[in-house]
Amino acid sequence: MTRAGFAALDAGGLNWNSLPLRLWRKGNAMFWNAEDIDLSAEAEGWATLDGDDLAAASRLSAMFLAGEEAVTHDIQPFLAAMSAEGRLGDEMYLAQFCFEEARHTEAFRRWFDAVGATDDLNPLVADNPGYRALFLEALPAALGALHDDPSPANQVRASVTYNHIVEGVLALTGYHAWNQVCQARGILPGMQAIVRHIGQDERRHMAWGTFTCRRHIAADPALYDVVEETMGELLPAALAAISFLDQYDQPLGLDVAEFVTYAASRAQRRMAAIAAAKGDDAASVEIDQSPVALEDELATT
């Protein structure tokens, strides 16, 4: 491989108004360090859980940690795809994005260490078929396809899988539910801080995913079929992964059906935002901040 030149040296420089570089700047301004989070009260709060509550909380937390590890591994082909397309701003943002996923992994692993959960935790996710279908099969397959073919269709499929299913349906919904439990019971302030920080990161990730689908669909509206196909294929597995907690009797006081509805409604809102790009011109989509505004709205409702 050879390099013909340098995008940062091109006439006009970088487009600082583009959504990826706005997300990059926002991420820099919101930096946090997982090691700085106070976890000294976590073991005491964790000890208040028992029976089905403890079992459900253990599974939910393990799903968080395993998921963050998986997305840290699997995002790397997307950076290469942005490089192949000559999109330096997106490549810069995805480098930050990848770092943030690694930081999320660190935060959850430190939390498990703080509550003394240092045994093998793999069994907590091993018997959840929906979760395994997504994280062991669909996610690595969709992102791995970008290695050989970083086409717009494969980018859209990868983004829907990663951003809209794994992050938008599973992660943000799970964090929302778990944070409600911690606040209602007045326990695990460290976990609450972790979820708050991660939620801020994930909203920017979601905005980039929606943007990426929008810019491809503005160029080729037929690619919306890939959005619908991928969502239709994977949404049942995501909702099944959440519903797996129904094996317990009202785990942690959660109404599992209610937060399945919460997840599905947010997927529909994001799909509508993607569909709205049909017929838009590429230049307007590049600087359109509506994906960020949507995530800010969803965070408060």
SEDRENTOR-67032 format. One record per residue: residue number from 1; residue in one letter; x, y, z of N, C-alpha, C in turn. Coordinates in nm, 2 decimals. Layout:
N
   pos   code   n_east   n_north     n_up   ca_east   ca_north    ca_up   c_east   c_north     c_up
   NUM      a        X         Y        Z         X          Y        Z        X         Y        Z
...
END
This chain:
301
   pos   code   n_east   n_north     n_up   ca_east   ca_north    ca_up   c_east   c_north     c_up
     1      m     0.08     -0.12     0.00      0.00       0.00     0.00     0.09      0.12     0.00
     2      t     0.04      0.23    -0.07      0.11       0.35    -0.07     0.02      0.46    -0.04
     3      r     0.07      0.58    -0.02     -0.02       0.70     0.02     0.01      0.81    -0.09
     4      a    -0.10      0.86    -0.14     -0.09       0.97    -0.24    -0.07      1.11    -0.19
     5      g    -0.12      1.13    -0.07     -0.11       1.26    -0.01    -0.17      1.27     0.13
     6      f    -0.21      1.39     0.17     -0.25       1.40     0.31    -0.38      1.49     0.31
     7      a    -0.49      1.43     0.36     -0.61       1.51     0.36    -0.61      1.63     0.45
     8      a    -0.53      1.63     0.56     -0.53       1.75     0.65    -0.45      1.86     0.58
     9      l    -0.37      1.83     0.47     -0.30       1.94     0.40    -0.37      1.99     0.28
    10      d    -0.49      1.93     0.25     -0.56       1.98     0.13    -0.61      2.12     0.15
    11      a    -0.64      2.18     0.04     -0.69       2.32     0.04    -0.82      2.32     0.12
    12      g    -0.83      2.42     0.20     -0.95       2.43     0.29    -0.94      2.36     0.42
    13      g    -0.84      2.27     0.43     -0.83       2.19     0.56    -0.94      2.10     0.58
    14      l    -0.98      2.08     0.71     -1.09       1.99     0.75    -1.21      2.07     0.77
    15      n    -1.33      2.00     0.75     -1.46       2.07     0.77    -1.50      2.06     0.91
    16      w    -1.46      2.16     0.99     -1.49       2.15     1.14    -1.64      2.15     1.17
    17      n    -1.72      2.19     1.07     -1.87       2.19     1.09    -1.93      2.06     1.06
    18      s    -1.86      1.96     1.01     -1.91       1.83     0.98    -1.95      1.77     1.11
    19      l    -2.05      1.68     1.11     -2.10       1.62     1.23    -1.99      1.53     1.30
    20      p    -1.91      1.45     1.22     -1.81       1.37     1.29    -1.71      1.45     1.37
    21      l    -1.67      1.57     1.31     -1.57       1.65     1.38    -1.63      1.73     1.50
    22      r    -1.76      1.76     1.49     -1.83       1.82     1.60    -1.83      1.72     1.72
    23      l    -1.86      1.59     1.68     -1.86       1.49     1.78    -1.73      1.47     1.85
    24      w    -1.62      1.47     1.76     -1.49       1.46     1.81    -1.45      1.57     1.91
    25      r    -1.49      1.69     1.88     -1.46       1.81     1.97    -1.55      1.79     2.10
    26      k    -1.67      1.75     2.09     -1.75       1.73     2.20    -1.70      1.62     2.29
    27      g    -1.65      1.52     2.23     -1.59       1.41     2.31    -1.46      1.45     2.39
    28      n    -1.38      1.54     2.32     -1.26       1.59     2.39    -1.30      1.67     2.51
    29      a    -1.41      1.75     2.50     -1.45       1.84     2.61    -1.51      1.76     2.72
    30      m    -1.56      1.64     2.70     -1.63       1.56     2.80    -1.55      1.45     2.85
    31      f    -1.41      1.46     2.84     -1.33       1.35     2.88    -1.35      1.31     3.03
    32      w    -1.34      1.18     3.06     -1.35       1.13     3.19    -1.26      1.01     3.21
    33      n    -1.21      0.98     3.33     -1.12       0.88     3.35    -1.19      0.77     3.44
    34      a    -1.20      0.65     3.39     -1.26       0.54     3.47    -1.20      0.52     3.61
    35      e    -1.07      0.54     3.62     -1.00       0.51     3.74    -1.03      0.61     3.85
    36      d    -1.09      0.73     3.81     -1.12       0.84     3.90    -1.25      0.82     3.97
    37      i    -1.34      0.72     3.92     -1.47       0.70     3.98    -1.46      0.64     4.12
    38      d    -1.52      0.69     4.21     -1.52       0.64     4.35    -1.61      0.51     4.36
    39      l    -1.54      0.40     4.38     -1.62       0.27     4.40    -1.62      0.22     4.54
    40      s    -1.58      0.31     4.63     -1.57       0.26     4.77    -1.70      0.21     4.84
    41      a    -1.81      0.26     4.79     -1.94       0.22     4.85    -2.01      0.11     4.78
    42      e    -1.95      0.06     4.67     -2.02      -0.04     4.58    -2.04     -0.17     4.65
    43      a    -1.94     -0.22     4.72     -1.95      -0.35     4.79    -2.07     -0.35     4.89
    44      e    -2.08     -0.25     4.96     -2.19      -0.24     5.06    -2.32     -0.24     4.99
    45      g    -2.34     -0.16     4.89     -2.47      -0.16     4.82    -2.50     -0.29     4.75
    46      w    -2.40     -0.36     4.69     -2.42      -0.48     4.62    -2.46     -0.59     4.72
    47      a    -2.41     -0.58     4.85     -2.45      -0.68     4.95    -2.60     -0.67     4.99
    48      t    -2.67     -0.56     4.95     -2.81      -0.55     4.99    -2.90     -0.63     4.89
    49      l    -2.84     -0.68     4.78     -2.92      -0.76     4.68    -2.91     -0.91     4.72
    50      d    -3.02     -0.98     4.70     -3.01      -1.12     4.72    -3.12     -1.19     4.63
    51      g    -3.12     -1.32     4.63     -3.22      -1.40     4.55    -3.22     -1.36     4.40
    52      d    -3.35     -1.34     4.35     -3.36      -1.31     4.21    -3.31     -1.17     4.18
    53      d    -3.31     -1.08     4.27     -3.26      -0.95     4.24    -3.11     -0.96     4.22
    54      l    -3.04     -1.03     4.30     -2.89      -1.05     4.28    -2.86     -1.12     4.15
    55      a    -2.94     -1.22     4.12     -2.91      -1.30     4.00    -2.94     -1.21     3.88
    56      a    -3.05     -1.13     3.88     -3.08      -1.05     3.76    -2.97     -0.94     3.75
    57      a    -2.93     -0.88     3.86     -2.83      -0.77     3.86    -2.70     -0.82     3.81
    58      s    -2.66     -0.94     3.85     -2.54      -1.00     3.80    -2.54     -1.02     3.65
    59      r    -2.65     -1.08     3.60     -2.66      -1.10     3.46    -2.66     -0.97     3.38
    60      l    -2.73     -0.87     3.43     -2.74      -0.74     3.36    -2.60     -0.68     3.35
    61      s    -2.53     -0.68     3.46     -2.40      -0.61     3.47    -2.30     -0.69     3.38
    62      a    -2.31     -0.82     3.38     -2.22      -0.90     3.30    -2.25     -0.87     3.15
    63      m    -2.37     -0.85     3.11     -2.41      -0.82     2.97    -2.34     -0.69     2.94
    64      f    -2.34     -0.59     3.03     -2.27      -0.46     3.00    -2.13     -0.48     2.97
    65      l    -2.06     -0.55     3.06     -1.91      -0.57     3.05    -1.87     -0.64     2.92
    66      a    -1.94     -0.76     2.90     -1.91      -0.84     2.78    -1.94     -0.76     2.66
    67      g    -2.05     -0.68     2.66     -2.08      -0.60     2.54    -1.98     -0.50     2.51
    68      e    -1.93     -0.43     2.61     -1.83      -0.32     2.59    -1.70     -0.38     2.54
    69      e    -1.67     -0.50     2.59     -1.55      -0.57     2.53    -1.56     -0.60     2.39
    70      a    -1.68     -0.65     2.35     -1.71      -0.70     2.21    -1.70     -0.58     2.12
    71      v    -1.76     -0.47     2.15     -1.76      -0.35     2.06    -1.62     -0.29     2.05
    72      t    -1.54     -0.30     2.16     -1.41      -0.25     2.15    -1.33     -0.33     2.04
    73      h    -1.35     -0.46     2.04     -1.28      -0.54     1.94    -1.33     -0.52     1.80
    74      d    -1.46     -0.51     1.79     -1.53      -0.52     1.66    -1.53     -0.39     1.58
    75      i    -1.51     -0.27     1.64     -1.52      -0.15     1.57    -1.41     -0.12     1.48
    76      q    -1.30     -0.19     1.50     -1.18      -0.15     1.42    -1.19     -0.15     1.27
    77      p    -1.26     -0.25     1.21     -1.28      -0.24     1.06    -1.35     -0.12     1.01
    78      f    -1.43     -0.05     1.10     -1.50       0.07     1.05    -1.40      0.18     1.04
    79      l    -1.29      0.18     1.12     -1.19       0.29     1.10    -1.12      0.27     0.96
    80      a    -1.09      0.14     0.93     -1.03       0.11     0.80    -1.12      0.15     0.69
    81      a    -1.25      0.13     0.70     -1.35       0.16     0.60    -1.35      0.31     0.58
    82      m    -1.34      0.39     0.68     -1.34       0.54     0.67    -1.21      0.58     0.60
    83      s    -1.10      0.51     0.63     -0.97       0.55     0.57    -0.98      0.52     0.42
    84      a    -1.04      0.40     0.38     -1.05       0.36     0.24    -1.14      0.46     0.17
    85      e    -1.24      0.52     0.24     -1.33       0.62     0.17    -1.27      0.76     0.17
    86      g    -1.16      0.78     0.24     -1.10       0.91     0.25    -1.16      1.01     0.34
    87      r    -1.23      0.96     0.44     -1.30       1.04     0.54    -1.22      1.05     0.67
    88      l    -1.13      1.14     0.67     -1.04       1.16     0.78    -1.12      1.20     0.91
    89      g    -1.22      1.29     0.89     -1.29       1.33     1.01    -1.36      1.22     1.08
    90      d    -1.42      1.13     1.00     -1.49       1.01     1.06    -1.38      0.92     1.12
    91      e    -1.27      0.91     1.05     -1.16       0.82     1.11    -1.11      0.87     1.24
    92      m    -1.10      1.00     1.25     -1.05       1.06     1.38    -1.16      1.04     1.49
    93      y    -1.29      1.06     1.45     -1.39       1.04     1.55    -1.40      0.89     1.59
    94      l    -1.38      0.80     1.50     -1.39       0.66     1.53    -1.27      0.61     1.62
    95      a    -1.16      0.68     1.60     -1.05       0.65     1.69    -1.08      0.68     1.84
    96      q    -1.15      0.80     1.85     -1.20       0.84     1.99    -1.30      0.74     2.04
    97      f    -1.39      0.71     1.95     -1.50       0.62     1.97    -1.45      0.48     2.03
    98      c    -1.35      0.43     1.96     -1.29       0.30     2.00    -1.22      0.31     2.14
    99      f    -1.15      0.43     2.16     -1.09       0.45     2.29    -1.20      0.45     2.40
   100      e    -1.32      0.52     2.37     -1.43       0.52     2.47    -1.48      0.38     2.50
   101      e    -1.49      0.30     2.40     -1.54       0.16     2.43    -1.45      0.09     2.52
   102      a    -1.32      0.11     2.50     -1.22       0.05     2.58    -1.23      0.10     2.73
   103      r    -1.25      0.23     2.74     -1.27       0.29     2.87    -1.40      0.24     2.94
   104      h    -1.50      0.21     2.86     -1.62       0.15     2.92    -1.59      0.01     2.98
   105      t    -1.51     -0.06     2.90     -1.47      -0.20     2.95    -1.40     -0.19     3.08
   106      e    -1.30     -0.09     3.08     -1.23      -0.07     3.20    -1.32     -0.04     3.32
   107      a    -1.41      0.05     3.30     -1.50       0.10     3.41    -1.58     -0.01     3.47
   108      f    -1.64     -0.10     3.38     -1.72      -0.21     3.43    -1.63     -0.31     3.50
   109      r    -1.51     -0.34     3.44     -1.43      -0.44     3.50    -1.38     -0.39     3.64
   110      r    -1.35     -0.26     3.65     -1.31      -0.21     3.79    -1.43     -0.22     3.88
   111      w    -1.55     -0.20     3.83     -1.67      -0.21     3.92    -1.68     -0.35     3.97
   112      f    -1.67     -0.45     3.88     -1.68      -0.59     3.93    -1.58     -0.62     4.03
   113      d    -1.46     -0.57     4.01     -1.35      -0.60     4.11    -1.39     -0.54     4.24
   114      a    -1.45     -0.42     4.24     -1.48      -0.35     4.36    -1.59     -0.42     4.44
   115      v    -1.68     -0.49     4.38     -1.78      -0.56     4.45    -1.74     -0.71     4.48
   116      g    -1.62     -0.74     4.44     -1.56      -0.88     4.47    -1.61     -0.98     4.38
   117      a    -1.66     -0.95     4.26     -1.70      -1.05     4.16    -1.59     -1.08     4.07
   118      t    -1.49     -1.16     4.12     -1.37      -1.19     4.04    -1.36     -1.34     3.99
   119      d    -1.47     -1.41     4.01     -1.48      -1.55     3.95    -1.51     -1.54     3.80
   120      d    -1.51     -1.65     3.73     -1.54      -1.66     3.59    -1.69     -1.62     3.58
   121      l    -1.71     -1.51     3.50     -1.84      -1.45     3.48    -1.91     -1.49     3.35
   122      n    -1.84     -1.57     3.27     -1.89      -1.61     3.14    -2.02     -1.68     3.14
   123      p    -2.04     -1.76     3.25     -2.17      -1.83     3.25    -2.29     -1.74     3.26
   124      l    -2.27     -1.61     3.31     -2.38      -1.52     3.32    -2.44     -1.48     3.19
   125      v    -2.37     -1.49     3.08     -2.42      -1.46     2.95    -2.43     -1.58     2.85
   126      a    -2.37     -1.69     2.90     -2.36      -1.81     2.81    -2.49     -1.87     2.77
   127      d    -2.59     -1.85     2.86     -2.72      -1.92     2.83    -2.83     -1.82     2.79
   128      n    -2.79     -1.71     2.73     -2.88      -1.61     2.68    -2.87     -1.61     2.53
   129      p    -2.97     -1.69     2.46     -2.95      -1.71     2.31    -2.95     -1.58     2.23
   130      g    -3.04     -1.48     2.27     -3.05      -1.36     2.19    -2.92     -1.28     2.20
   131      y    -2.86     -1.28     2.32     -2.74      -1.20     2.35    -2.62     -1.27     2.27
   132      r    -2.62     -1.40     2.27     -2.51      -1.47     2.20    -2.52     -1.46     2.05
   133      a    -2.64     -1.46     2.00     -2.66      -1.44     1.86    -2.61     -1.31     1.81
   134      l    -2.63     -1.20     1.89     -2.58      -1.07     1.85    -2.43     -1.06     1.87
   135      f    -2.38     -1.09     1.99     -2.24      -1.06     2.02    -2.14     -1.16     1.97
   136      l    -2.18     -1.29     1.95     -2.09      -1.39     1.91    -2.10     -1.41     1.76
   137      e    -2.21     -1.37     1.70     -2.23      -1.39     1.56    -2.25     -1.26     1.47
   138      a    -2.36     -1.20     1.50     -2.40      -1.09     1.41    -2.31     -0.97     1.41
   139      l    -2.26     -0.93     1.53     -2.17      -0.81     1.54    -2.04     -0.84     1.47
   140      p    -1.97     -0.94     1.51     -1.84      -0.96     1.44    -1.85     -0.99     1.29
   141      a    -1.96     -1.05     1.25     -1.98      -1.08     1.11    -2.00     -0.95     1.03
   142      a    -2.09     -0.86     1.08     -2.12      -0.74     1.01    -2.00     -0.64     1.01
   143      l    -1.93     -0.63     1.12     -1.81      -0.54     1.12    -1.70     -0.61     1.04
   144      g    -1.68     -0.74     1.05     -1.57      -0.80     0.98    -1.59     -0.80     0.83
   145      a    -1.71     -0.79     0.78     -1.73      -0.78     0.64    -1.67     -0.66     0.58
   146      l    -1.65     -0.55     0.66     -1.59      -0.43     0.61    -1.44     -0.45     0.57
   147      h    -1.38     -0.55     0.63     -1.24      -0.57     0.59    -1.22     -0.60     0.44
   148      d    -1.31     -0.68     0.39     -1.30      -0.72     0.25    -1.38     -0.63     0.16
   149      d    -1.49     -0.57     0.21     -1.58      -0.49     0.12    -1.64     -0.38     0.20
   150      p    -1.57     -0.26     0.21     -1.62      -0.15     0.28    -1.73     -0.06     0.20
   151      s    -1.81     -0.13     0.13     -1.91      -0.07     0.04    -2.02      0.01     0.13
   152      p    -2.09      0.10     0.07     -2.20       0.17     0.14    -2.30      0.07     0.20
   153      a    -2.33     -0.03     0.13     -2.43      -0.13     0.18    -2.38     -0.20     0.31
   154      n    -2.25     -0.24     0.30     -2.19      -0.30     0.42    -2.17     -0.21     0.54
   155      q    -2.14     -0.08     0.51     -2.13       0.02     0.61    -2.27      0.04     0.68
   156      v    -2.37      0.05     0.60     -2.51       0.07     0.66    -2.54     -0.05     0.75
   157      r    -2.52     -0.17     0.70     -2.55      -0.29     0.78    -2.46     -0.30     0.91
   158      a    -2.34     -0.26     0.90     -2.25      -0.26     1.02    -2.30     -0.15     1.12
   159      s    -2.34     -0.04     1.07     -2.39       0.07     1.16    -2.52      0.03     1.22
   160      v    -2.61     -0.02     1.15     -2.74      -0.07     1.21    -2.71     -0.17     1.32
   161      t    -2.62     -0.27     1.29     -2.59      -0.37     1.38    -2.53     -0.32     1.51
   162      y    -2.42     -0.24     1.49     -2.34      -0.19     1.60    -2.42     -0.08     1.67
   163      n    -2.45      0.03     1.60     -2.50       0.15     1.66    -2.65      0.13     1.70
   164      h    -2.73      0.08     1.61     -2.87       0.09     1.64    -2.93     -0.03     1.71
   165      i    -2.87     -0.15     1.70     -2.91      -0.26     1.77    -2.83     -0.28     1.90
   166      v    -2.70     -0.29     1.89     -2.62      -0.32     2.01    -2.62     -0.20     2.11
   167      e    -2.59     -0.08     2.05     -2.59       0.03     2.14    -2.73      0.09     2.17
   168      g    -2.81      0.11     2.06     -2.93       0.19     2.07    -3.04      0.11     2.14
   169      v    -3.05     -0.02     2.11     -3.15      -0.11     2.17    -3.11     -0.17     2.30
   170      l    -2.99     -0.24     2.30     -2.95      -0.31     2.42    -2.88     -0.22     2.52
   171      a    -2.77     -0.15     2.48     -2.69      -0.08     2.58    -2.77      0.03     2.65
   172      l    -2.82      0.12     2.57     -2.88       0.24     2.63    -3.01      0.21     2.70
   173      t    -3.08      0.10     2.66     -3.20       0.06     2.73    -3.16      0.00     2.87
   174      g    -3.06     -0.09     2.86     -3.01      -0.15     2.98    -2.96     -0.05     3.08
   175      y    -2.88      0.04     3.04     -2.83       0.15     3.13    -2.94      0.23     3.19
   176      h    -3.04      0.26     3.11     -3.15       0.33     3.16    -3.22      0.26     3.27
   177      a    -3.25      0.13     3.25     -3.32       0.05     3.35    -3.24      0.03     3.48
   178      w    -3.11      0.00     3.46     -3.02      -0.03     3.58    -3.01      0.10     3.66
   179      n    -2.99      0.21     3.59     -2.98       0.34     3.66    -3.10      0.37     3.74
   180      q    -3.22      0.34     3.69     -3.34       0.37     3.76    -3.34      0.28     3.89
   181      v    -3.30      0.16     3.88     -3.30       0.07     4.00    -3.20      0.13     4.11
   182      c    -3.08      0.16     4.06     -2.98       0.21     4.16    -3.03      0.34     4.23
   183      q    -3.09      0.43     4.15     -3.14       0.56     4.21    -3.26      0.53     4.31
   184      a    -3.35      0.44     4.27     -3.47       0.42     4.35    -3.43      0.35     4.48
   185      r    -3.32      0.27     4.48     -3.28       0.20     4.60    -3.17      0.28     4.68
   186      g    -3.12      0.38     4.62     -3.01       0.46     4.68    -2.89      0.38     4.70
   187      i    -2.85      0.30     4.60     -2.73       0.22     4.61    -2.64      0.24     4.49
   188      l    -2.52      0.19     4.50     -2.42       0.19     4.39    -2.40      0.32     4.33
   189      p    -2.35      0.42     4.40     -2.33       0.55     4.34    -2.22      0.55     4.23
   190      g    -2.12      0.46     4.25     -2.02       0.44     4.15    -2.08      0.39     4.02
   191      m    -2.17      0.29     4.02     -2.23       0.24     3.90    -2.31      0.35     3.84
   192      q    -2.38      0.43     3.92     -2.46       0.54     3.86    -2.37      0.64     3.79
   193      a    -2.25      0.67     3.84     -2.16       0.76     3.78    -2.11      0.69     3.64
   194      i    -2.08      0.57     3.65     -2.03       0.50     3.53    -2.14      0.50     3.42
   195      v    -2.26      0.47     3.45     -2.37       0.47     3.36    -2.39      0.61     3.30
   196      r    -2.38      0.71     3.39     -2.40       0.85     3.34    -2.30      0.89     3.24
   197      h    -2.17      0.86     3.27     -2.06       0.89     3.17    -2.08      0.81     3.04
   198      i    -2.11      0.68     3.06     -2.12       0.60     2.94    -2.24      0.64     2.85
   199      g    -2.34      0.68     2.92     -2.46       0.73     2.84    -2.43      0.85     2.76
   200      q    -2.35      0.94     2.81     -2.30       1.06     2.73    -2.22      1.02     2.61
   201      d    -2.13      0.92     2.63     -2.05       0.87     2.52    -2.14      0.80     2.41
   202      e    -2.23      0.72     2.46     -2.31       0.64     2.37    -2.40      0.72     2.29
   203      r    -2.45      0.83     2.34     -2.54       0.92     2.27    -2.46      0.98     2.15
   204      r    -2.34      1.01     2.17     -2.26       1.06     2.05    -2.23      0.94     1.95
   205      h    -2.21      0.82     2.00     -2.19       0.71     1.91    -2.32      0.69     1.83
   206      m    -2.43      0.69     1.89     -2.56       0.68     1.82    -2.58      0.78     1.72
   207      a    -2.54      0.91     1.75     -2.56       1.02     1.66    -2.47      0.99     1.53
   208      w    -2.35      0.94     1.55     -2.26       0.91     1.44    -2.32      0.80     1.35
   209      g    -2.38      0.70     1.42     -2.44       0.58     1.34    -2.56      0.63     1.26
   210      t    -2.64      0.71     1.32     -2.75       0.77     1.24    -2.70      0.85     1.13
   211      f    -2.60      0.94     1.15     -2.54       1.02     1.05    -2.49      0.94     0.93
   212      t    -2.42      0.83     0.97     -2.35       0.75     0.87    -2.46      0.68     0.78
   213      c    -2.56      0.63     0.83     -2.67       0.58     0.75    -2.74      0.69     0.67
   214      r    -2.76      0.80     0.73     -2.82       0.91     0.66    -2.74      0.96     0.53
   215      r    -2.61      0.97     0.55     -2.53       1.02     0.43    -2.53      0.91     0.32
   216      h    -2.53      0.79     0.35     -2.54       0.69     0.25    -2.67      0.68     0.18
   217      i    -2.78      0.70     0.26     -2.91       0.69     0.20    -2.95      0.82     0.12
   218      a    -2.89      0.93     0.16     -2.90       1.05     0.08    -2.84      1.03    -0.06
   219      a    -2.73      0.96    -0.06     -2.67       0.93    -0.19    -2.74      0.82    -0.27
   220      d    -2.80      0.72    -0.20     -2.87       0.61    -0.26    -2.98      0.57    -0.18
   221      p    -3.10      0.62    -0.20     -3.22       0.59    -0.12    -3.25      0.44    -0.11
   222      a    -3.21      0.36    -0.21     -3.24       0.22    -0.20    -3.17      0.15    -0.09
   223      l    -3.07      0.22    -0.03     -2.99       0.16     0.08    -3.08      0.15     0.21
   224      y    -3.19      0.23     0.21     -3.28       0.22     0.33    -3.33      0.07     0.34
   225      d    -3.34      0.00     0.23     -3.38      -0.14     0.24    -3.29     -0.22     0.33
   226      v    -3.16     -0.18     0.32     -3.06      -0.25     0.41    -3.09     -0.22     0.56
   227      v    -3.13     -0.10     0.58     -3.16      -0.06     0.72    -3.28     -0.14     0.77
   228      e    -3.38     -0.15     0.69     -3.50      -0.22     0.73    -3.48     -0.37     0.75
   229      e    -3.40     -0.43     0.65     -3.37      -0.57     0.65    -3.29     -0.60     0.78
   230      t    -3.18     -0.53     0.81     -3.10      -0.56     0.92    -3.17     -0.54     1.05
   231      m    -3.25     -0.43     1.06     -3.33      -0.41     1.18    -3.43     -0.52     1.20
   232      g    -3.49     -0.56     1.10     -3.59      -0.67     1.11    -3.53     -0.80     1.14
   233      e    -3.41     -0.82     1.10     -3.34      -0.95     1.13    -3.29     -0.95     1.27
   234      l    -3.24     -0.84     1.32     -3.17      -0.84     1.45    -3.25     -0.79     1.57
   235      l    -3.35     -0.71     1.54     -3.43      -0.66     1.66    -3.49     -0.77     1.74
   236      p    -3.55     -0.87     1.68     -3.60      -0.98     1.77    -3.50     -1.04     1.86
   237      a    -3.37     -1.06     1.82     -3.27      -1.11     1.90    -3.24     -1.02     2.02
   238      a    -3.23     -0.89     1.99     -3.21      -0.79     2.09    -3.32     -0.79     2.20
   239      l    -3.44     -0.79     2.15     -3.55      -0.79     2.25    -3.56     -0.92     2.33
   240      a    -3.52     -1.03     2.26     -3.51      -1.16     2.33    -3.40     -1.15     2.44
   241      a    -3.29     -1.09     2.41     -3.18      -1.08     2.51    -3.23     -1.00     2.63
   242      i    -3.31     -0.90     2.61     -3.37      -0.82     2.72    -3.47     -0.91     2.80
   243      s    -3.56     -0.97     2.72     -3.67      -1.05     2.78    -3.62     -1.17     2.86
   244      f    -3.49     -1.21     2.84     -3.44      -1.32     2.91    -3.44     -1.30     3.06
   245      l    -3.45     -1.17     3.10     -3.46      -1.15     3.24    -3.60     -1.18     3.30
   246      d    -3.69     -1.21     3.21     -3.83      -1.25     3.26    -3.83     -1.38     3.33
   247      q    -3.72     -1.46     3.33     -3.71      -1.58     3.40    -3.73     -1.56     3.55
   248      y    -3.70     -1.43     3.59     -3.71      -1.40     3.73    -3.84     -1.33     3.76
   249      d    -3.89     -1.34     3.88     -4.02      -1.27     3.91    -4.00     -1.12     3.94
   250      q    -4.03     -1.04     3.85     -4.01      -0.89     3.85    -3.87     -0.86     3.90
   251      p    -3.77     -0.90     3.82     -3.63      -0.88     3.87    -3.60     -0.73     3.90
   252      l    -3.55     -0.70     4.02     -3.52      -0.57     4.06    -3.64     -0.47     4.06
   253      g    -3.76     -0.53     4.06     -3.88      -0.44     4.05    -3.90     -0.39     3.91
   254      l    -3.83     -0.44     3.81     -3.84      -0.39     3.67    -3.96     -0.46     3.60
   255      d    -4.03     -0.38     3.52     -4.13      -0.44     3.43    -4.06     -0.46     3.30
   256      v    -4.02     -0.59     3.27     -3.93      -0.62     3.15    -4.01     -0.58     3.03
   257      a    -4.14     -0.60     3.02     -4.22      -0.57     2.90    -4.21     -0.42     2.88
   258      e    -4.21     -0.34     2.98     -4.21      -0.20     2.97    -4.08     -0.15     2.91
   259      f    -3.96     -0.21     2.95     -3.84      -0.16     2.89    -3.81     -0.22     2.76
   260      v    -3.88     -0.33     2.72     -3.87      -0.38     2.58    -3.94     -0.28     2.49
   261      t    -4.06     -0.23     2.54     -4.13      -0.13     2.46    -4.04      0.00     2.45
   262      y    -3.98      0.04     2.56     -3.89       0.15     2.56    -3.78      0.14     2.45
   263      a    -3.72      0.02     2.44     -3.62      -0.01     2.34    -3.67      0.00     2.20
   264      a    -3.78     -0.06     2.17     -3.84      -0.07     2.04    -3.88      0.07     1.99
   265      s    -3.93      0.15     2.08     -3.98       0.29     2.04    -3.86      0.37     2.00
   266      r    -3.75      0.36     2.06     -3.63       0.44     2.03    -3.57      0.39     1.90
   267      a    -3.58      0.26     1.87     -3.53       0.21     1.74    -3.62      0.27     1.63
   268      q    -3.75      0.28     1.65     -3.84       0.34     1.55    -3.81      0.49     1.52
   269      r    -3.78      0.56     1.63     -3.74       0.70     1.61    -3.62      0.72     1.53
   270      r    -3.52      0.64     1.56     -3.39       0.65     1.48    -3.41      0.61     1.34
   271      m    -3.49      0.51     1.32     -3.51       0.47     1.18    -3.58      0.58     1.10
   272      a    -3.68      0.64     1.16     -3.75       0.76     1.10    -3.65      0.87     1.06
   273      a    -3.55      0.89     1.15     -3.45       1.00     1.13    -3.36      0.96     1.01
   274      i    -3.33      0.83     0.99     -3.25       0.78     0.88    -3.33      0.79     0.75
   275      a    -3.46      0.75     0.75     -3.54       0.76     0.64    -3.56      0.90     0.59
   276      a    -3.56      0.99     0.68     -3.58       1.14     0.64    -3.47      1.19     0.55
   277      a    -3.36      1.12     0.54     -3.24       1.16     0.46    -3.27      1.14     0.31
   278      k    -3.37      1.06     0.28     -3.39       1.03     0.13    -3.42      1.16     0.06
   279      g    -3.35      1.18    -0.05     -3.37       1.30    -0.12    -3.28      1.42    -0.08
   280      d    -3.22      1.41     0.04     -3.13       1.52     0.09    -3.00      1.52     0.01
   281      d    -2.94      1.64     0.00     -2.81       1.64    -0.07    -2.70      1.62     0.03
   282      a    -2.59      1.56    -0.02     -2.48       1.52     0.07    -2.42      1.63     0.15
   283      a    -2.41      1.75     0.10     -2.35       1.86     0.17    -2.43      1.90     0.30
   284      s    -2.57      1.90     0.28     -2.65       1.93     0.40    -2.65      1.82     0.50
   285      v    -2.65      1.70     0.46     -2.64       1.59     0.56    -2.51      1.59     0.64
   286      e    -2.40      1.63     0.57     -2.27       1.63     0.63    -2.27      1.72     0.76
   287      i    -2.34      1.83     0.76     -2.34       1.93     0.87    -2.47      1.93     0.95
   288      d    -2.56      1.85     0.91     -2.69       1.84     0.98    -2.67      1.79     1.12
   289      q    -2.71      1.86     1.22     -2.69       1.82     1.36    -2.82      1.75     1.42
   290      s    -2.91      1.72     1.33     -3.04       1.66     1.39    -3.01      1.52     1.46
   291      p    -2.91      1.44     1.41     -2.89       1.32     1.49    -2.85      1.34     1.64
   292      v    -2.77      1.45     1.66     -2.74       1.49     1.79    -2.86      1.53     1.87
   293      a    -2.94      1.62     1.81     -3.06       1.67     1.87    -3.15      1.56     1.91
   294      l    -3.16      1.46     1.82     -3.25       1.34     1.85    -3.20      1.27     1.98
   295      e    -3.07      1.24     1.99     -3.02       1.17     2.10    -3.04      1.25     2.23
   296      d    -3.02      1.38     2.22     -3.04       1.47     2.34    -3.19      1.46     2.38
   297      e    -3.28      1.46     2.29     -3.42       1.45     2.32    -3.46      1.31     2.38
   298      l    -3.41      1.20     2.32     -3.44       1.07     2.37    -3.38      1.05     2.52
   299      a    -3.27      1.12     2.55     -3.21       1.11     2.68    -3.30      1.17     2.79
   300      t    -3.39      1.26     2.75     -3.47       1.33     2.85    -3.61      1.28     2.86
   301      t    -3.65      1.18     2.77     -3.79       1.13     2.77    -3.79      0.98     2.80
END
